[in-house]
Each structure stands twice: as structure tokens, then as C-alpha cells.
Amino acid sequence: MAEVLVLVDHFDGDVRKVTYELLTAARALGAPSAVVVGTPGTAGKLADGLKAHGAEKIYVAESEQATEYLAAPEAAVLASLVESVSPAAVLLAASGDGKEIAARLAVRTNSALLSDVVGVGADGVQHSIFGGAFTVDAKGVTDHPVITVRAGSIAIEPTDGAGAEQSVAMPELDPSRQAVVTAREPVVAGDRPELTDASVVVSGGRGMGGAENFGIVEALADSLGAAVGASRAATDAGWYPHQFQVGQTGKTVSPQLYIAAGISGAIQHRAGMQTAKTIIAINKDPEAPIFELADFGLVGDLNTVVPALTEEITKRKG
């Protein structure tokens, strides 16, 4: 059975949930092989989780260079592995970083690139196009298609893998031809779940009316153990930080439950959340497009509805 390379998305010693989705998806194409690119000691913190989710092999490329450049180390390691092991496919997260790495890899290996995939099967993939307006079937006709998978699209199925580790060299990179990282500033995310990993997301939009009203969205999110998101209109207005924007030009989420408060439902926003399993919309405009997408809709003033919902959830939890 041919190998399927899966680039491990990790941060601060933890594997991001989307990696486990990729390992599950990879089993439809061949034998999953995880690829860890990081500084020395990174793989040791991640190996158990990767084995528990089906990684038959774990390729380890550790070097101080891994954090000195943007996208180049991962693309170089994957290109080297494509040449040496001839995988059936390469899977990456459809994040900003993942798409950048995938594009570089596809060019370097002359491979088909399938982006924003929401389903993987032996006969091809399904991917989202035109801002999420259509889902189409596609298949790469090259030997090692490069596939980026949207987070939250694949149900994780844990299974034991051999997890045999194999060290691979980090190719030398020319600093004059790469984007060099000169400084890093940690993102202050608080105690809430990471937006793209959360199983529940509560988002606020233009209907919030101002930054001061986002407190009711945060309270509802905290009562549900959820992440907080925002529409582009809200982040562009400065009501909530841009790192929490959900949409075509923000982050893509696919949680079990998505609550949209005061969000009209423009295609820009829908492209980032319409694959959520259950969608609840709260809006005072009964004609808002978001209701066309919602599984449950509530027409009303969010300043009344959201606090009442929070109170009821808190009461039932207590």
C-alpha cells in the first residue's frame, strides 16, 4: 500500500486537531505517514498522539532552520520525501500556512493541487469552490496530488498505528531566496478554545452595534465552552480583533455547533462556516440571508435573546 504523507500542524508542543482529521482522511488513499517539521525535540512531544491516530510512519525533520523561515522548510522537506518515497498523495491543512506550503510543493513536484477539500475518497475528493457556493468532485491526474483539507470537514477516527520514526535531513535553504522570520509576537488567545479547533463557535456581526456589546457573545460562548468568532464587518469596524474573523478572507471553521448573532449571512461569511454541522442564527431581520443556511433561526433583538439564552444554559448546567 502506497504511503500518504500528512504534514503535522502543531503549536507549542501540541498537535492541532486538523492533523488527526488528515490522518483519518489519508487512510482512504493509502498508509498514513506523518511528517513533523520543527526544532530539535519537537517530535518527541507529538509522537504518541500521531500513533494513536493511525500514523504508520513518522518522518522527523528537526532543525533550528524550521522556525527561521516562512513555509520554505516544510515545502523543502515534503518535496524531498515526495522524491524518495513516491507517495500516493500529500495532505495538509487548508490554513493560511498550509495553502502556502501546498502551493510551493505542487510547483516543485509538478503535482496537481486540490484546495479546500471537504471530503477524501479512493475515487477522488470533494472540494469547496467559489467562496463555498459549490462543492465539486475532483481528482488529481499526477502521481502525487497535493491536497489541502478544510478543518472540521473529516470526522476523526482514532486507530493504532505503528508510528515508526525515521529521521530525514532538512534541506539547506538559501536565506537570500526566502522570507526570513526576524521576530515573533505571541497571540493572546485567552482560555477559550482555538477558533479553528473548537466544536462550538459563537460569532457576532454588524448587528452587535459596537465593541462594547461583544461581551454578551463572550458570555454565551463561555457558558458553552465555545470559541468566539466575528464577521468581517465587525472586525473591520474594530469591534473585535481580526484574528477571530470567520469568513472567506478570515478563518474557516466547521464546528458541531455554530451560533451566528447579528450576522446577515453574506457569502463572504458563509464561505467560512457553512460546513458547520448545526447552525443557529439570531437576527432581528426575518429576511436576513443567514436564515437560508440555518438549521434553527430566531428572529429577535440579540441584546435580549443572547443574554436570556446564556442565563438558561447556565441554569441548566447548574
C-alpha positions in Angstrom: 0.0 0.0 0.0 1.4 3.4 -1.0 2.2 5.9 1.7 0.2 9.1 2.1 2.2 12.0 3.6 0.5 14.1 6.2 2.1 17.4 7.3 1.7 17.7 11.0 0.2 21.0 12.1 1.5 21.7 15.6 1.9 24.5 18.0 3.8 24.8 21.3 4.1 21.0 21.7 0.6 20.1 20.8 -0.9 18.6 17.6 -3.7 20.6 16.2 -7.0 18.7 15.8 -6.9 19.1 12.0 -3.9 16.8 11.8 -5.9 13.9 13.2 -8.6 14.6 10.6 -5.9 14.5 7.9 -4.6 11.1 9.2 -8.2 9.8 9.1 -8.7 11.0 5.6 -5.3 9.6 4.5 -6.4 6.1 5.2 -8.8 6.3 2.3 -5.8 6.7 0.0 -3.1 4.6 1.5 -0.9 4.2 4.6 -0.7 7.4 6.6 2.8 8.8 7.2 3.1 11.8 9.5 5.7 14.4 8.7 7.0 16.5 11.6 9.0 19.6 10.8 10.3 21.6 13.8 13.1 22.4 16.1 15.0 19.7 17.9 12.8 17.8 20.4 9.5 18.6 18.7 8.6 15.1 17.5 9.0 13.6 21.0 6.1 15.6 22.2 3.8 14.7 19.3 4.6 11.0 18.6 2.1 9.4 20.9 -0.9 11.3 19.6 0.1 10.6 16.0 0.5 6.9 16.6 -2.9 6.8 18.4 -4.5 8.3 15.2 -3.1 5.9 12.7 0.4 7.2 11.7 2.3 4.1 10.4 5.4 6.1 10.0 6.6 9.4 11.5 9.2 11.3 9.4 11.1 13.6 11.6 12.9 16.7 10.2 14.3 18.7 13.1 16.5 21.7 12.7 16.8 25.3 14.1 16.0 26.3 10.5 12.5 25.2 10.9 11.4 28.4 12.6 13.8 30.7 10.8 11.8 30.8 7.5 8.2 31.0 6.4 6.8 27.9 4.6 10.1 27.1 3.0 11.3 24.4 5.5 8.1 22.4 5.3 7.9 22.6 1.5 11.6 21.5 1.1 11.1 18.5 3.4 8.0 17.4 1.7 9.5 17.8 -1.7 12.4 15.7 -0.7 10.1 13.0 0.7 7.9 13.0 -2.5 11.1 12.3 -4.5 12.3 9.5 -2.2 9.0 7.6 -1.2 6.7 8.5 -4.1 3.6 8.8 -2.0 0.0 8.4 -3.3 -0.8 11.9 -2.1 0.3 14.7 0.3 -2.3 16.1 2.7 -2.1 19.4 4.5 -4.4 21.6 6.5 -6.2 24.3 4.4 -5.0 27.0 6.6 -3.0 30.1 5.6 0.3 28.3 6.2 -0.9 25.0 4.8 -2.1 26.6 1.5 1.2 28.4 1.1 3.3 25.3 1.7 1.0 23.3 -0.6 1.3 25.7 -3.5 5.1 25.7 -3.2 5.2 21.9 -3.0 2.9 21.5 -6.0 5.1 23.7 -8.2 8.3 22.0 -7.0 7.0 18.5 -7.7 4.9 19.3 -10.7 1.8 17.9 -8.9 -1.9 18.6 -9.1 -3.2 20.9 -6.3 -6.6 20.3 -4.8 -7.6 23.0 -2.4 -10.3 23.5 0.3 -11.2 19.8 0.2 -14.1 18.7 2.4 -14.1 15.0 1.6 -11.5 12.4 0.6 -12.1 9.1 -1.1 -10.4 6.5 -3.2 -12.1 7.8 -6.3 -11.2 11.4 -5.7 -12.1 14.4 -3.5 -14.8 16.9 -2.9 -13.8 20.4 -2.5 -15.4 23.8 -1.9 -15.1 26.4 -4.6 -16.3 30.0 -5.4 -16.4 31.0 -1.8 -18.2 27.9 -0.7 -21.1 28.3 -3.2 -20.4 24.9 -4.8 -19.0 21.6 -3.8 -17.5 19.6 -6.7 -15.9 16.2 -7.3 -12.3 16.3 -8.5 -9.3 14.0 -9.0 -5.6 14.8 -9.5 -4.1 13.2 -12.6 -0.5 13.5 -11.4 1.4 10.8 -9.4 1.3 12.7 -6.1 -1.5 15.2 -5.8 -1.2 17.8 -3.1 -4.4 18.2 -1.1 -5.4 20.8 1.4 -8.3 19.8 3.7 -10.6 22.2 5.4 -10.5 21.9 9.2 -13.6 20.2 10.7 -14.6 18.5 7.4 -13.5 15.0 8.4 -14.7 13.0 11.4 -11.7 11.8 13.4 -11.4 8.1 13.8 -8.6 7.1 16.2 -6.8 3.9 15.4 -3.4 2.5 16.5 -0.5 3.0 14.0 3.0 1.6 14.1 4.4 5.1 14.5 7.9 4.0 13.3 10.1 7.1 13.4 12.5 7.9 10.7 14.8 10.9 10.7 15.1 12.9 7.5 17.5 15.7 6.7 16.4 19.3 6.5 17.5 20.6 3.1 19.8 23.6 3.1 17.9 26.8 2.5 19.3 30.0 0.9 18.4 33.0 3.1 18.6 35.3 0.1 15.8 33.5 -1.5 13.5 33.0 1.5 11.2 35.1 3.7 13.2 35.2 7.0 11.5 35.5 10.4 13.0 38.3 12.3 10.7 38.4 15.3 7.7 36.7 16.8 4.9 38.1 18.9 2.6 35.5 20.7 -1.1 35.8 20.0 -3.1 36.5 23.2 -6.0 34.0 22.9 -7.1 33.6 26.5 -8.6 30.4 27.9 -11.2 29.8 25.1 -10.6 27.0 22.5 -8.7 27.8 19.3 -11.2 29.0 16.8 -10.5 26.5 14.1 -10.4 23.6 16.5 -13.5 24.4 18.6 -16.5 22.1 18.5 -18.8 25.1 19.3 -18.3 28.7 17.9 -20.4 31.8 18.8 -19.9 34.7 16.4 -21.1 38.3 16.4 -21.6 40.6 13.4 -22.6 44.1 12.4 -25.8 43.6 14.4 -23.8 43.8 17.6 -23.8 47.5 17.2 -20.4 48.1 18.8 -17.4 46.6 20.6 -19.0 47.1 24.0 -21.7 44.6 23.1 -19.4 41.7 22.3 -19.4 40.9 26.0 -22.8 39.2 25.6 -21.3 37.0 22.8 -18.3 36.1 25.0 -20.7 35.3 27.9 -22.7 32.9 25.8 -19.5 31.3 24.4 -18.1 30.8 27.9 -21.4 29.1 29.1 -20.9 26.6 26.2 -17.2 26.2 26.4 -17.0 27.7 23.0 -14.7 29.8 20.9 -15.7 33.4 19.9 -15.7 34.5 16.2 -16.7 37.6 14.4 -17.8 38.7 10.9 -15.6 40.8 8.6 -17.9 43.8 9.2 -17.3 43.6 12.9 -13.5 43.2 12.7 -13.2 45.9 10.1 -15.1 48.2 12.4 -12.6 47.5 15.1 -15.1 45.8 17.4 -13.2 42.6 17.7 -9.6 41.5 16.8 -9.0 40.4 13.2 -7.6 37.1 14.4 -11.1 36.0 15.2 -12.6 36.8 11.8 -14.6 33.9 10.3 -15.1 34.0 6.5 -13.5 33.8 3.1 -10.8 36.3 4.0 -10.6 35.1 7.6 -10.6 31.7 9.2 -12.6 28.7 8.1 -14.5 26.7 10.8 -16.6 23.6 10.7 -17.7 23.0 14.3 -20.5 20.8 15.6 -22.5 23.9 16.5 -22.2 27.5 15.1 -24.3 30.3 16.6 -24.4 33.5 14.5 -25.6 36.6 16.4 -26.3 39.7 14.4 -24.7 38.3 11.2 -26.6 38.9 8.0 -25.1 35.9 6.1 -23.2 37.5 3.2 -21.4 35.0 1.1 -18.0 36.2 2.5 -19.0 35.0 5.9 -20.9 31.9 4.8 -17.8 30.6 3.0 -16.0 30.3 6.3 -18.7 28.5 8.4 -21.3 26.8 6.2 -19.9 23.3 6.7 -20.8 23.5 10.4 -22.9 20.5 11.4 -25.7 22.6 13.1 -26.2 26.4 12.6 -28.3 28.6 14.8 -29.0 32.2 13.6 -30.2 35.1 15.7 -31.2 38.2 13.8 -33.9 40.9 14.0 -34.3 40.9 10.3 -36.5 38.0 9.2 -35.2 38.3 5.6 -31.5 38.0 6.5 -29.8 35.5 4.2 -28.3 33.7 7.2 -31.7 32.1 7.8 -31.5 30.3 4.5 -28.5 28.4 5.8 -29.5 28.0 9.4 -30.9 24.8 10.9 -32.6 26.9 13.6 -33.4 30.6 13.4 -34.6 33.1 15.9 -35.9 36.5 14.9 -35.4 39.0 17.7 -33.2 41.5 19.3 -29.9 39.8 20.1 -29.4 42.1 23.1 -32.4 40.4 24.7 -32.1 36.9 23.2 -28.4 36.2 23.7 -28.4 37.1 27.5 -31.6 35.1 28.0 -30.0 32.1 26.2 -26.9 32.4 28.4 -28.9 32.5 31.5 -31.0 29.5 30.6 -27.8 27.4 29.7 -26.1 28.4 32.9 -29.2 27.5 34.9 -29.4 24.0 33.3 -25.7 23.4 33.8 -26.0 24.3 37.5 
